[in-house]
Amino acid sequence: QVRLVESGGGTVQAGGSLRLSCTASGIIFSINHMNWYRQAPGNQRELVATITSGSSTNYADSVKGRFTISRDNAKNTVYLQMNSLKPEDTAVYYCNSYNSLKGSSWGQGTQVTVSS
């Protein structure tokens, strides 16, 4: 059974930083593409950042230059370093894993609140 557990959310002032972590079990982590999504109240869930099994990365335009996604295959963990946070970054952040065999799996989400 796939399990993704996020941590690291919280409340921070605008301009501050947070680092989210997502630890996976039940999958062969190294072959999975890993993604961070977020969903703000009243909005659709949106893709924030992706890191492939080969460690290529891609970012939403709204977070480029401020967020960094990384992975540690030895720890089955993906990270999202978020700097220069803005109030519009406030959302529930979800970890997602994908591979062609098991499909897509989701974590339970972690709240990030950025105060102005």
N, C-alpha and C positions, 0 to 999 in steps of 0.2 A: 504494500500500500504506500502510495506516494504521500509524503508529508513535507510541507514547506512552512517554516516558522520564522516570521519576521520579528525584528526587535529594533530598538533604537529611536522610535518615534518620540515625540514630545512637543513641548511648546518652547519657542525661541523668538527672540525679537528680530525684526527685519534687519538684514545684514549679517545675521548669525549663520552658524553652520550646524548640521546634524549629519551623522553617519548611520544609515540603515544597514542592517544585516539580514540575511535570509539563509537559514541552514536547512538543507534538504536531506531527506532520508527516503529509502525505498526506490531510489533511482540510481542509475549509473551516471553520477553527476557530470562527469567530464564530457559526455557525449550530448548533453542537453544544451540547447540555447536557453539563456536565462534573460528574463525581462523584468523591468519594473514598470508598473502601471500606477495611475492615480485616478481617484474619483472625488471630485468636490460635490457638495450638496447641489442637486438640481442639474448636474452635468453628467455627460456620458463618461465612462471609463476611457482614459486615454493612455497611449503608450508613451512612456517617458524616456526609457533607455533600454538598449539591447546589448548583450554580449554573447557572441556565438561560441560554439564549442571550440573554435579556433582563436578565440579572444579578440575577434573584430568587434568594434563597438559602433553604435549609432545612437543619436539623440534627437529628441524633439527640438524643434527650433527654439522653443520657449525656454529651454534649459541649457542649450549649448554654451559652453564656456563657464558654466556655474556648477554643473553636476558631472560627476565621474563615476562610471560603473566599472567594477572590477570583480574578479573571481579568484578564489583559492580552491583549486580542485582537491588539494590534500585535506581541506577542512569541509568540503562539500558546501561551501558558503559563497554567496554573491553579496557584494556591497554596493551601496549607493552613497557616495560622498556628495553632500549638498552644501554648497557655499553661497554666500551672497543671497540668502533666502529672502523672498518677497512675500507679502501677504497673499498674493495670488497663487503661491505654491501650497497654500493650505488645502489639505485633502487627506483622504485615506490612501495610503500607498500599499500596493499589493505586489507580491512577488509571484512570478509565473515561470514555469518551466515548460519546455516543449522539446519533444523529439518525435520522429516519424513513426516510432513503434508504439509508444505509450500516449502520444498526443499531448494535450495541455493539462497542466495542474496548477492550482492556485493556493496561495496562503490565505490566512484569515484577515490580513490587513493590519496596518499600524497607522495610528493617527499622527499627522504632522500639522501643527498649528503655528502660523507665523503672525505675530502681532506687530502692528504698525507703531 
